[in-house]
C-alpha cells in the first residue's frame, strides 16, 4: 500500500497594502492568493514549462466568495 501524497503548501507573505488598519485582509485579495497558490502548485509538479502551451489558455471564468 502506498502512502498518501503530502498536501501542497505555499507560504505567502501578506503585504501591508492588502490589509485594513486593523490588519484584516481585504476580501478581494483572497482571490489573488488562490491564483498564486494554483500557479505555484502547477509549478511544483512541473507543469509550468514553455513546452505546455495549453496552460496559457487556462482561465478562471467565475469565482464567488461569501464573507
Steps between C-alpha positions, in 0.01 A plus 500: 500500500647838402496802727266788423670799338578787731278806463630789295612805700614842387597776741377843401594820680202731547607851408402820677299624201278189517362566847284761671615704802401211731722257308211313337554395138274680251258235367591522127859405581392143578445454125854621434632257762307212339647591160854506642444165674372341179793631300751379757332158514535458124860621524575246777385206287691621194204617294611860449740448218511664161439154351144505637318771303156378614558657841517839333132457419382396846262760645283542805174619347299525820585530867280559803566563866270562791624699797 
